[in-house]
């Protein structure tokens, strides 16, 4: 399955659908947390699309599988 290229704002929206809430923002990096799963993930809010390696790291930090994440799009 080919991974979609997403902008950071879209990734934040998807993570919020998965139950994450904004915890804090330091510069251009937004920290989101999911208290039910006890997971924390950081999303850089740069204007560019998120590349595959960083995208996979965010998905892994969130505790979701790639298929679950893509299903929330």
KOLLOVO-168883 format. One record per residue (C-alpha): y, x, z; residue in three letters. Coordinates in steps of 0.25 Angstrom, whole numbers, plus 5000, padded with zeros to 4 digits. Each point is the difference from the previous one (the first is absolute). Last residue first. Layout:
# residues N
YXZALA/...
# end
This chain:
# residues 73
504149675025UNK/499149975013UNK/498750024992UNK/500450144996UNK/500050035015UNK/498749945003UNK/499450074988UNK/500650145004UNK/499449985014UNK/500949975012UNK/500250085012UNK/501550024998UNK/499950155001UNK/498950004988UNK/500949914992UNK/501250095002UNK/499250124997UNK/499549944987UNK/501449974996UNK/500550145003UNK/498950064991UNK/500249904989UNK/501550014999UNK/501049915006UNK/501149954990UNK/501350065001UNK/501249955008UNK/499650065013UNK/499649915011UNK/498950095006UNK/499049925007UNK/499450035013UNK/498749945006UNK/499649965014UNK/498749935004UNK/499649935013UNK/499249904992UNK/500749885007UNK/501350085003UNK/500250034985UNK/501250104999UNK/501050044989UNK/500850125000UNK/501150014989UNK/500450144994UNK/501350014993UNK/500850055013UNK/499149965012UNK/499749864999UNK/499349925012UNK/498949915003UNK/499949914988UNK/498949905001UNK/498650014994UNK/499149874999UNK/499450024986UNK/501149924994UNK/501050105006UNK/499250114993UNK/500149944987UNK/501549985002UNK/500150155004UNK/499350044988UNK/500949924991UNK/501250075006UNK/499450144997UNK/499849974985UNK/498649984995UNK/499150074990UNK/498749924999UNK/498750075003UNK/499050004989UNK/498649945004UNK/
# end
